[in-house]
Amino acid sequence: MANKMMIGGAEANFLKTMLDNASKKYTPAAPNTAGNEDPNKIAQLTKDLQAKWAKR
């Protein structure tokens, strides 16, 4: 049986406001970059990363 906590309207409004403010403050909007990747740059970065790991 799950324990449930009942809170009053003032507490609920406070918590909702606090969560809304936190989500706005700490969740930056990320630009939609899907489809804008440069295949040549991806290939070069992949080669650089593979070379870096090969040296280890």
N, C-alpha and C positions, 0 to 999 in steps of 0.2 A: 504494500500500500504506500503510495507516494505521499510525502508530506507537502502540503500546500500552504503558502503564507498569504494571508489576505492583507492588502494594504489599502489605505484610504485614498480618496481622490487627490489630496494635496501631495501625498508621497508619490503617487503614480505620475502626476504631472511633473513633479520635480525630477523623477528618474527619467521620464521620457525626454524632458528638456535637456538633461545632462547628457543622455545618450545621443540625441540629435546634434548637440553642439560638439561633442567629441568626434562624431563621425564626420562632421563638416571640417573640423580642424585637422584631423589626422588622416583623412582619406583624400589625398590630392587627386584631381581629375587627370586621368591618363589619356593622352591623345591617341586616337585610333590610327595606328600605323600599319594595320594589316594591308598587305598588297603593295606596300611602298618599299619593300626590301630590294636592295641592289644585289643581284646574283653574283656579280664580280666581287663585290666587297665581302659577301658571305664566304665565297670560295677562298679569298685571300686570308680572311680571319681564321678560317678553318685550317688552312695550311700553316699559318703562324702558330696556332695553338698546338697542332700536331707536332711541329718542329720543337716547340718549347717542351712538350712532354717527352719527346724522343731523347732529349738531352739529359733527362733525369735518370 
